[in-house]
Amino acid sequence: GQIKIGHVAPLTGGIAHLGKDNENGAKLAAKEINAAGGIKLGDQTFDIVIVGEDDKADPKEGTLAAQKIVDSGAVAVVGHLNSGTSIPASKIYSDASMTQISPSATNPKLTEQGFKTTFRVVANDNQQGGVLANYAHDALKAKTMAIVDDRTAYGQGLADVVEKVAKEKGIKVVAREFATDKTTDFNAILTKIRATKPDVIM
């Protein structure tokens, strides 16, 4: 009488609020489907049950969470939130022939691996990065740009695309700095960037 669907996101740590939002959305969808009579397959009716796991936004934890979802008997998974966890987990889901739909992983590598089970519902970094660079050029008329990223799979991947497209548009990248996703003090980076006098900072 139940169909299990996995959900994996960071439920603890610095971006747990994003993961909880995603998980709450999945639970709400299941609740609404069940309240409307569930899923009918032939003459049987099934309730949707969400099986949640916490990947802590960490690639190693992501693969452990993915294996738990596969072992749970879930038929599909919504997740992971981050590119850095989605990419390694996608191999585990592919090997288990389990459909994976990431609500937010944008690194092109996720789907470039060619797994027939891997999907995303948002634009990838090539599309997002292109839009950012084009906006800087076309709308802001920027001639120079500084780029800062947090060295995560998402941050660096997006920044790389912005840099590539910006250069193609004739924007000079005068600084390329990085922090981490734990950095809270950006004074040193901003002091370096200020000296280069960029028209725009990404």
N, C-alpha and C positions, 0 to 999 in steps of 0.2 A: 503493500500500500504506500510505499514511499519511493521517491526518486531523489537520490543524494546528488547535490551539486556542490563542489568545493569552492571555497573562497580563500585566497591567500593575499595578505598585505601586511605591512608593518603595523602591528597593534600595540607595540611598545617602542620606546625610543623617541627621537627628535621629531619624526614626522608621523607619529602614531595617530594624530588627529585626522590626517588624510586617509590612513588605512581604516580607521573606525568609520569615517564617512562612507567609504566604499562598502565596508561590511554591512553597515546599517542600511545602505541602499539595496544590497542583495537580499537582506532579511526582509525588508519592506516589500520588495517584489515578490518574494516567496509567500509572504503573508497575504498579499492581494490576490495572487493566483489561487492559493488554497481557499481563501474566502469566496472566490468566484466559482468554486467547485473543483479545483485542482486540474490535473492533466488527465484527459481521457485518451486511453490507448485501447482500441477495440471496445470490449465491454467492461474494461477495468478502469478505475479511477485512482490516481496517485496524488499524494501530497508531495510538494517540494520541501526538502529538508536541506538547509545550508550547513555544510561541514566547514568550519573555519579553522585556519591555521595562521600563526604569526611568523613571518619571515624576518622580522626585525630590520628590514631593509638591508640585509646582509646576504651576499651570494651563497655562502656556505649554509646558512640557516634556510635560505630559499630552496636549496636542493633537498634538505631534510624535510621541509614542509611539503614540498612537491611529492616526495615519496610517501609521506603520511596520507596525502590526499588520494594518491593512487591506491594505497592499501586500504583506504576507508570504504572502497566500493563506489565512490562517486563516479558518475557517468561523464562529467565535464567539470571544468574549473574556470572560475572568473578570477583572474590574477596573472601575474603579480602586478603590484602598483609600479615598481621601479624597473627600468631597463636592466639594471645590474643584477636583479634577482630573476627577472623574467627570462633572460637569455639562457643561463645555465639550467633553469627549471624546465625550459621548453623541450630539452632532449629527453628528460624523464617522462614527460607527458607524451611525447611522440613515440617513445619506445613502448608505452602502455596503450597506444592508439586512443588517447584521451584528448578531446577537444579542449584547447586552452584559448580563452579570450581575455586579453589584457585590456583593462579600461583606460590605461594611461602610459604604458611603456612606449617610448617614441624612437628608440635607437633603431636605425634601419636593419642592423644585424639580426634583430629578432625574427623578422620574416624572410630575410635574405638567406637564412640557413636552408630554406626549402622544405621545412616540415609541413606536411599536409594538414596537421592538426593545430597549427599556430595562427592566431588571428589577433588583430588589434582594432580598436574602434576610434582611434584618434589619428591625426596626421603625424607622419614620422618626422624626424629631425631634418631630413632633406627639404621637406615642404616648409616646416616651421622656420628653419634657419634661413631659407631663401626669402620668406616673407619679411623676416626681421631686417635682413640686409637690404632688401629692395625698399622697405619703408625708410630706412636710414638714408638711402640714396635719393629716392624719389620725393618723399614728403618732407624730410628734414634737411635735404640738400647737403648732407654731410660730406666733407672732403677727407676727414681723418676720423679714425675710430680707435678706441681702446677696448680690449676684450678681457673680461675676468670670468673664470669658471671655477667650479668647485671640485673638479677632477673625478666626479662620479661619472658613470657611463652616460647618464643623461646630460649633465652639465657640459662635459668635455665634448661629447658628440655634437650637441647643438652649437657650441662655440666654434668647433672646427668648420661646420657648414657655414655659419655666419661669416667667418674669416674668408673662406674660399669664395663665396658669392660676393662679399664686399670688395675683395680684390678684383674680381672679374668686372665689377661695376666701376672700378677706378678709385675706390676709397682706399686711402693709405692706412694700414693698420700700424699705429705708432707704438702700441704697447699690447703685450699678451701676458697677462698675469694669472695666477691661480691661487686659490685658497683651498680649504677642504669644506666638506658639508658640516663641519663642527665649528668653523671659524666664526667668531663674534666681533673681533677687532680688525677692522679693515684699514686702519690709519696708515700703516706702512705701504700697503698696496696703493691707496689713494694718493699718498705723497708722491710715489713714483709716477703715477699716471698724471697727476697735476702738472708735473714738469714737461710732459709731452703735449699739453694743451689740445686734447682731442675735441672734436666737435660733438661727439657722442660716445657714450660708454655702454657697452653691452655686457 
